[in-house]
């Protein structure tokens, strides 16, 4: 099957989900643009070689580069297989790298701290308008570390936007203390560039949850199953969240918004604790 036929076969799918995959000849795949600085881990490949029914890999449709699953590809080759299940991702190179960092940080062989810092540097260069917390949520390091990475970069290396876009998608001044009374009230219009978000974010979330469900340490413990249920609740597209928001009556909107912010803050604290655990 040609690359063009593979692209046409999966080009009309609606949402990118773990089940929406095609079988692709391994010979058509290109070297991964991976956040792993050390490259292939031979021991991890050996372990995966003995595992049956591995999840599909993720491949950048335009370039045929492996985004997530380079060790699974090597394991398939070690078993003498010539084909592998693939989920295609549509997006530019920068968005593909963001997904690679998210996917590799969420399951399988963990990224090292050096890997995550290097990934943060590259993401800041690609998305200078993103806030430190937003970059940190992708790279798996603390916002302070992202800030330190950004501070070491000159204005010649990256643009210096006057506003940055946070996890909530809102644009805020880089130096809000200059106008403390107005900083939280006024929101600058978000430019099309600032609104950029890697396509398929909710899909990679689903792929990571799918992989976590296969981890015995989570599946066979009460706390692990609770975590998986909570993650499942958040596997929702932006359109799904919008529909839920539309169902909230106006007289309840403020209370629900406050509760949502409390939940978001709890998740961020939980994430910071995990960052410290994995550092």
Number of C-alpha atoms within 10 A of each C-alpha: 9 9 16 10 10 15 16 10 12 17 13 8 11 8 11 21 18 21 13 15 20 17 13 18 16 17 8 12 18 14 11 20 16 22 26 21 13 10 11 13 13 12 10 15 19 15 11 19 19 11 10 7 5 16 20 23 21 26 24 27 24 15 15 18 20 24 28 28 22 22 23 22 24 21 22 20 16 15 11 9 13 13 16 20 19 25 24 25 24 18 16 14 16 15 21 26 24 24 25 28 24 21 21 20 20 20 16 18 12 13 23 17 15 13 19 24 21 16 27 28 20 16 22 21 17 17 21 21 26 25 23 25 20 18 26 25 18 20 28 28 25 20 18 12 15 24 17 12 16 18 10 10 14 10 11 7 9 15 15 13 13 12 22 23 24 17 15 8 16 16 23 21 18 16 12 13 10 10 10 10 10 11 16 11 9 11 13 14 11 16 11 7 9 20 14 15 14 17 17 19 19 18 19 23 22 20 24 21 19 18 17 20 16 12 13 10 13 16 16 11 11 11 12 17 15 13 15 17 13 11 16 14 9 12 17 15 14 11 9 11 12 10 10 10 13 11 10 13 10 9 8 9 14 12 10 14 13 11 12 12 11 12 12 14 12 12 12 14 12 11 16 18 12 13 16 11 8 13 13
